Amino acid sequence: VMAMNRGFLYAGAKNVLFTLFKIYDKASSELTQHFFADTLQNQNSYSQALRNAKLKMIGQANYTPKHWAGFVLIGQ
């Protein structure tokens, strides 16, 4: 889990959003759009924004946990 992520953290990144397993492109795109919109527009913390993005994905009938559950945030 820490292979590539550790490099970003050592390089100075405060947070790294990554997936634990293969995620489909459409689902990944939608979740990250929700994530960044919540972070930038609502000024939520990264962890809260990821939570909100996952909750939005849960509310959509065409996405199952395999589409959103693999996203993990590490850092501060």
A tleap script that builds the chain and sets N, CA, C and O, in Angstrom:
source leaprc.protein.ff14SB
mol = sequence {
  NVAL MET ALA MET ASN ARG GLY PHE LEU TYR
  ALA GLY ALA LYS ASN VAL LEU PHE THR LEU
  PHE LYS ILE TYR ASP LYS ALA SER SER GLU
  LEU THR GLN HIE PHE PHE ALA ASP THR LEU
  GLN ASN GLN ASN SER TYR SER GLN ALA LEU
  ARG ASN ALA LYS LEU LYS MET ILE GLY GLN
  ALA ASN TYR THR PRO LYS HIE TRP ALA GLY
  PHE VAL LEU ILE GLY CGLN
}
set mol.1.N position { 0.823 -1.192 0.000 }
set mol.1.CA position { 0.000 0.000 0.000 }
set mol.1.C position { 0.869 1.258 0.000 }
set mol.1.O position { 0.462 2.279 -0.554 }
set mol.2.N position { 2.025 1.206 0.593 }
set mol.2.CA position { 2.845 2.414 0.722 }
set mol.2.C position { 3.909 2.549 -0.369 }
set mol.2.O position { 4.731 3.461 -0.279 }
set mol.3.N position { 3.938 1.715 -1.367 }
set mol.3.CA position { 5.007 1.719 -2.360 }
set mol.3.C position { 5.199 3.082 -3.021 }
set mol.3.O position { 6.170 3.773 -2.714 }
set mol.4.N position { 4.326 3.476 -3.896 }
set mol.4.CA position { 4.477 4.740 -4.603 }
set mol.4.C position { 4.054 5.925 -3.729 }
set mol.4.O position { 4.596 7.023 -3.855 }
set mol.5.N position { 3.106 5.696 -2.866 }
set mol.5.CA position { 2.605 6.767 -2.004 }
set mol.5.C position { 3.690 7.310 -1.077 }
set mol.5.O position { 3.750 8.509 -0.805 }
set mol.6.N position { 4.518 6.435 -0.613 }
set mol.6.CA position { 5.599 6.851 0.283 }
set mol.6.C position { 6.528 7.841 -0.402 }
set mol.6.O position { 6.998 8.783 0.236 }
set mol.7.N position { 6.802 7.648 -1.680 }
set mol.7.CA position { 7.643 8.568 -2.436 }
set mol.7.C position { 7.059 9.968 -2.474 }
set mol.7.O position { 7.786 10.949 -2.316 }
set mol.8.N position { 5.750 10.070 -2.683 }
set mol.8.CA position { 5.100 11.380 -2.681 }
set mol.8.C position { 5.167 12.030 -1.303 }
set mol.8.O position { 5.394 13.235 -1.194 }
set mol.9.N position { 4.972 11.238 -0.255 }
set mol.9.CA position { 5.038 11.789 1.100 }
set mol.9.C position { 6.461 12.231 1.449 }
set mol.9.O position { 6.648 13.278 2.069 }
set mol.10.N position { 7.459 11.446 1.057 }
set mol.10.CA position { 8.854 11.831 1.293 }
set mol.10.C position { 9.230 13.081 0.509 }
set mol.10.O position { 10.075 13.864 0.942 }
set mol.11.N position { 8.599 13.261 -0.645 }
set mol.11.CA position { 8.886 14.432 -1.478 }
set mol.11.C position { 8.213 15.694 -0.951 }
set mol.11.O position { 8.459 16.786 -1.464 }
set mol.12.N position { 7.367 15.557 0.068 }
set mol.12.CA position { 6.772 16.728 0.685 }
set mol.12.C position { 5.275 16.867 0.543 }
set mol.12.O position { 4.703 17.837 1.042 }
set mol.13.N position { 4.618 15.929 -0.123 }
set mol.13.CA position { 3.156 16.001 -0.235 }
set mol.13.C position { 2.539 15.810 1.147 }
set mol.13.O position { 2.945 14.922 1.896 }
set mol.14.N position { 1.575 16.632 1.476 }
set mol.14.CA position { 0.922 16.520 2.780 }
set mol.14.C position { -0.162 15.450 2.765 }
set mol.14.O position { -0.439 14.825 3.788 }
set mol.15.N position { -0.769 15.241 1.613 }
set mol.15.CA position { -1.831 14.252 1.456 }
set mol.15.C position { -1.679 13.549 0.120 }
set mol.15.O position { -1.228 14.136 -0.863 }
set mol.16.N position { -2.064 12.278 0.102 }
set mol.16.CA position { -2.056 11.509 -1.141 }
set mol.16.C position { -3.369 10.729 -1.205 }
set mol.16.O position { -3.706 9.978 -0.289 }
set mol.17.N position { -4.092 10.918 -2.288 }
set mol.17.CA position { -5.314 10.155 -2.544 }
set mol.17.C position { -4.958 9.061 -3.538 }
set mol.17.O position { -4.461 9.351 -4.627 }
set mol.18.N position { -5.205 7.811 -3.177 }
set mol.18.CA position { -4.846 6.694 -4.042 }
set mol.18.C position { -5.904 5.607 -3.947 }
set mol.18.O position { -6.817 5.690 -3.125 }
set mol.19.N position { -5.780 4.593 -4.787 }
set mol.19.CA position { -6.720 3.478 -4.764 }
set mol.19.C position { -6.010 2.196 -4.358 }
set mol.19.O position { -4.827 2.000 -4.639 }
set mol.20.N position { -6.751 1.341 -3.699 }
set mol.20.CA position { -6.208 0.062 -3.265 }
set mol.20.C position { -6.293 -1.003 -4.349 }
set mol.20.O position { -5.558 -1.990 -4.317 }
set mol.21.N position { -7.186 -0.803 -5.306 }
set mol.21.CA position { -7.359 -1.748 -6.392 }
set mol.21.C position { -7.824 -0.996 -7.627 }
set mol.21.O position { -8.102 0.201 -7.565 }
set mol.22.N position { -7.910 -1.698 -8.748 }
set mol.22.CA position { -8.295 -1.070 -10.015 }
set mol.22.C position { -9.693 -0.459 -9.900 }
set mol.22.O position { -10.638 -1.101 -9.443 }
set mol.23.N position { -9.791 0.785 -10.322 }
set mol.23.CA position { -11.057 1.500 -10.320 }
set mol.23.C position { -11.379 1.870 -11.761 }
set mol.23.O position { -10.493 2.255 -12.523 }
set mol.24.N position { -12.620 1.754 -12.124 }
set mol.24.CA position { -13.051 2.076 -13.482 }
set mol.24.C position { -12.942 3.577 -13.741 }
set mol.24.O position { -13.142 4.383 -12.833 }
set mol.25.N position { -12.625 3.948 -14.979 }
set mol.25.CA position { -12.353 5.337 -15.340 }
set mol.25.C position { -13.517 6.276 -15.063 }
set mol.25.O position { -13.324 7.349 -14.492 }
set mol.26.N position { -14.717 5.886 -15.460 }
set mol.26.CA position { -15.876 6.764 -15.273 }
set mol.26.C position { -16.143 7.006 -13.793 }
set mol.26.O position { -16.377 8.144 -13.385 }
set mol.27.N position { -16.111 5.961 -12.995 }
set mol.27.CA position { -16.343 6.098 -11.558 }
set mol.27.C position { -15.243 6.930 -10.916 }
set mol.27.O position { -15.521 7.776 -10.066 }
set mol.28.N position { -13.999 6.697 -11.313 }
set mol.28.CA position { -12.872 7.456 -10.784 }
set mol.28.C position { -13.007 8.937 -11.112 }
set mol.28.O position { -12.776 9.793 -10.258 }
set mol.29.N position { -13.379 9.231 -12.340 }
set mol.29.CA position { -13.560 10.606 -12.769 }
set mol.29.C position { -14.656 11.295 -11.965 }
set mol.29.O position { -14.487 12.430 -11.519 }
set mol.30.N position { -15.764 10.614 -11.785 }
set mol.30.CA position { -16.880 11.214 -11.060 }
set mol.30.C position { -16.541 11.443 -9.589 }
set mol.30.O position { -16.847 12.498 -9.034 }
set mol.31.N position { -15.909 10.451 -8.959 }
set mol.31.CA position { -15.555 10.606 -7.549 }
set mol.31.C position { -14.552 11.740 -7.362 }
set mol.31.O position { -14.706 12.539 -6.438 }
set mol.32.N position { -13.548 11.832 -8.196 }
set mol.32.CA position { -12.566 12.906 -8.024 }
set mol.32.C position { -13.170 14.273 -8.321 }
set mol.32.O position { -12.756 15.266 -7.722 }
set mol.33.N position { -14.135 14.350 -9.228 }
set mol.33.CA position { -14.821 15.622 -9.458 }
set mol.33.C position { -15.591 16.043 -8.218 }
set mol.33.O position { -15.549 17.210 -7.828 }
set mol.34.N position { -16.302 15.096 -7.588 }
set mol.34.CA position { -17.010 15.396 -6.339 }
set mol.34.C position { -16.019 15.806 -5.252 }
set mol.34.O position { -16.254 16.753 -4.502 }
set mol.35.N position { -14.912 15.076 -5.183 }
set mol.35.CA position { -13.895 15.333 -4.161 }
set mol.35.C position { -13.331 16.752 -4.279 }
set mol.35.O position { -13.305 17.495 -3.298 }
set mol.36.N position { -12.885 17.121 -5.467 }
set mol.36.CA position { -12.277 18.437 -5.639 }
set mol.36.C position { -13.296 19.560 -5.555 }
set mol.36.O position { -12.977 20.639 -5.055 }
set mol.37.N position { -14.506 19.336 -6.029 }
set mol.37.CA position { -15.546 20.360 -5.913 }
set mol.37.C position { -15.850 20.628 -4.447 }
set mol.37.O position { -16.002 21.782 -4.046 }
set mol.38.N position { -15.939 19.572 -3.644 }
set mol.38.CA position { -16.229 19.732 -2.218 }
set mol.38.C position { -15.059 20.400 -1.503 }
set mol.38.O position { -15.263 21.193 -0.584 }
set mol.39.N position { -13.850 20.087 -1.916 }
set mol.39.CA position { -12.671 20.689 -1.296 }
set mol.39.C position { -12.561 22.172 -1.637 }
set mol.39.O position { -12.334 22.999 -0.754 }
set mol.40.N position { -12.721 22.505 -2.906 }
set mol.40.CA position { -12.517 23.885 -3.361 }
set mol.40.C position { -13.713 24.790 -3.093 }
set mol.40.O position { -13.543 25.914 -2.619 }
set mol.41.N position { -14.917 24.317 -3.388 }
set mol.41.CA position { -16.094 25.164 -3.244 }
set mol.41.C position { -16.556 25.278 -1.794 }
set mol.41.O position { -16.890 26.370 -1.335 }
set mol.42.N position { -16.577 24.175 -1.081 }
set mol.42.CA position { -17.090 24.175 0.291 }
set mol.42.C position { -15.992 24.298 1.331 }
set mol.42.O position { -16.272 24.417 2.524 }
set mol.43.N position { -14.749 24.270 0.888 }
set mol.43.CA position { -13.577 24.394 1.753 }
set mol.43.C position { -13.576 23.381 2.893 }
set mol.43.O position { -13.195 23.694 4.021 }
set mol.44.N position { -14.009 22.162 2.577 }
set mol.44.CA position { -13.955 21.083 3.550 }
set mol.44.C position { -12.545 20.512 3.599 }
set mol.44.O position { -11.746 20.708 2.683 }
set mol.45.N position { -12.256 19.803 4.684 }
set mol.45.CA position { -10.972 19.111 4.770 }
set mol.45.C position { -10.953 17.998 3.729 }
set mol.45.O position { -12.001 17.609 3.214 }
set mol.46.N position { -9.775 17.492 3.421 }
set mol.46.CA position { -9.652 16.435 2.421 }
set mol.46.C position { -10.389 15.171 2.863 }
set mol.46.O position { -11.049 14.520 2.054 }
set mol.47.N position { -10.278 14.829 4.132 }
set mol.47.CA position { -10.956 13.620 4.602 }
set mol.47.C position { -12.470 13.782 4.534 }
set mol.47.O position { -13.174 12.845 4.156 }
set mol.48.N position { -12.976 14.947 4.893 }
set mol.48.CA position { -14.418 15.195 4.818 }
set mol.48.C position { -14.880 15.215 3.364 }
set mol.48.O position { -15.955 14.703 3.052 }
set mol.49.N position { -14.087 15.797 2.478 }
set mol.49.CA position { -14.438 15.839 1.058 }
set mol.49.C position { -14.483 14.437 0.459 }
set mol.49.O position { -15.361 14.146 -0.354 }
set mol.50.N position { -13.547 13.559 0.848 }
set mol.50.CA position { -13.567 12.184 0.353 }
set mol.50.C position { -14.795 11.451 0.879 }
set mol.50.O position { -15.440 10.701 0.146 }
set mol.51.N position { -15.109 11.669 2.131 }
set mol.51.CA position { -16.312 11.059 2.712 }
set mol.51.C position { -17.557 11.509 1.958 }
set mol.51.O position { -18.398 10.684 1.602 }
set mol.52.N position { -17.679 12.801 1.714 }
set mol.52.CA position { -18.837 13.329 1.006 }
set mol.52.C position { -18.921 12.790 -0.423 }
set mol.52.O position { -20.008 12.487 -0.915 }
set mol.53.N position { -17.777 12.675 -1.079 }
set mol.53.CA position { -17.750 12.145 -2.442 }
set mol.53.C position { -18.210 10.687 -2.457 }
set mol.53.O position { -18.968 10.283 -3.339 }
set mol.54.N position { -17.760 9.908 -1.496 }
set mol.54.CA position { -18.191 8.515 -1.422 }
set mol.54.C position { -19.682 8.417 -1.125 }
set mol.54.O position { -20.366 7.553 -1.675 }
set mol.55.N position { -20.191 9.288 -0.266 }
set mol.55.CA position { -21.627 9.286 0.027 }
set mol.55.C position { -22.448 9.631 -1.210 }
set mol.55.O position { -23.524 9.070 -1.416 }
set mol.56.N position { -21.952 10.543 -2.028 }
set mol.56.CA position { -22.643 10.865 -3.281 }
set mol.56.C position { -22.645 9.667 -4.220 }
set mol.56.O position { -23.632 9.415 -4.911 }
set mol.57.N position { -21.548 8.936 -4.245 }
set mol.57.CA position { -21.464 7.756 -5.109 }
set mol.57.C position { -22.393 6.649 -4.597 }
set mol.57.O position { -22.985 5.919 -5.392 }
set mol.58.N position { -22.519 6.526 -3.277 }
set mol.58.CA position { -23.412 5.528 -2.700 }
set mol.58.C position { -24.849 5.814 -3.111 }
set mol.58.O position { -25.623 4.894 -3.373 }
set mol.59.N position { -25.201 7.097 -3.166 }
set mol.59.CA position { -26.557 7.490 -3.508 }
set mol.59.C position { -26.939 7.259 -4.957 }
set mol.59.O position { -28.111 7.394 -5.309 }
set mol.60.N position { -25.999 6.920 -5.790 }
set mol.60.CA position { -26.277 6.683 -7.208 }
set mol.60.C position { -26.421 5.183 -7.440 }
set mol.60.O position { -25.550 4.395 -7.072 }
set mol.61.N position { -27.525 4.811 -8.051 }
set mol.61.CA position { -27.850 3.390 -8.224 }
set mol.61.C position { -26.871 2.652 -9.137 }
set mol.61.O position { -26.699 1.441 -8.994 }
set mol.62.N position { -26.231 3.350 -10.066 }
set mol.62.CA position { -25.363 2.657 -11.023 }
set mol.62.C position { -23.948 2.405 -10.498 }
set mol.62.O position { -23.126 1.839 -11.218 }
set mol.63.N position { -23.647 2.808 -9.273 }
set mol.63.CA position { -22.323 2.558 -8.697 }
set mol.63.C position { -22.438 1.673 -7.467 }
set mol.63.O position { -23.260 1.910 -6.582 }
set mol.64.N position { -21.602 0.656 -7.431 }
set mol.64.CA position { -21.527 -0.247 -6.286 }
set mol.64.C position { -20.216 0.025 -5.552 }
set mol.64.O position { -19.389 0.789 -6.051 }
set mol.65.N position { -20.004 -0.575 -4.387 }
set mol.65.CA position { -18.757 -0.329 -3.657 }
set mol.65.C position { -17.481 -0.591 -4.453 }
set mol.65.O position { -16.451 0.025 -4.179 }
set mol.66.N position { -17.530 -1.481 -5.420 }
set mol.66.CA position { -16.307 -1.733 -6.213 }
set mol.66.C position { -15.902 -0.500 -7.009 }
set mol.66.O position { -14.760 -0.407 -7.460 }
set mol.67.N position { -16.809 0.441 -7.187 }
set mol.67.CA position { -16.524 1.654 -7.944 }
set mol.67.C position { -15.907 2.762 -7.086 }
set mol.67.O position { -15.203 3.621 -7.617 }
set mol.68.N position { -16.153 2.762 -5.773 }
set mol.68.CA position { -15.698 3.885 -4.950 }
set mol.68.C position { -14.952 3.488 -3.679 }
set mol.68.O position { -14.234 4.311 -3.112 }
set mol.69.N position { -15.104 2.258 -3.226 }
set mol.69.CA position { -14.543 1.866 -1.917 }
set mol.69.C position { -13.024 1.802 -1.893 }
set mol.69.O position { -12.434 1.863 -0.814 }
set mol.70.N position { -12.377 1.682 -3.031 }
set mol.70.CA position { -10.923 1.541 -3.053 }
set mol.70.C position { -10.149 2.831 -2.848 }
set mol.70.O position { -8.928 2.794 -2.698 }
set mol.71.N position { -10.826 3.969 -2.837 }
set mol.71.CA position { -10.136 5.246 -2.646 }
set mol.71.C position { -9.759 5.450 -1.180 }
set mol.71.O position { -10.584 5.278 -0.284 }
set mol.72.N position { -8.509 5.818 -0.956 }
set mol.72.CA position { -7.984 6.019 0.384 }
set mol.72.C position { -7.187 7.317 0.409 }
set mol.72.O position { -6.477 7.642 -0.543 }
set mol.73.N position { -7.311 8.046 1.497 }
set mol.73.CA position { -6.537 9.269 1.687 }
set mol.73.C position { -5.522 9.027 2.797 }
set mol.73.O position { -5.871 8.540 3.873 }
set mol.74.N position { -4.283 9.363 2.535 }
set mol.74.CA position { -3.243 9.224 3.546 }
set mol.74.C position { -2.548 10.567 3.715 }
set mol.74.O position { -2.329 11.286 2.740 }
set mol.75.N position { -2.213 10.895 4.919 }
set mol.75.CA position { -1.540 12.146 5.213 }
set mol.75.C position { -2.150 12.838 6.404 }
set mol.75.O position { -2.618 12.193 7.343 }
set mol.76.N position { -2.144 14.140 6.362 }
set mol.76.CA position { -2.624 14.920 7.511 }
set mol.76.C position { -4.111 15.049 7.535 }
set mol.76.O position { -4.662 15.676 8.441 }
savepdb mol mol.pdb
quit
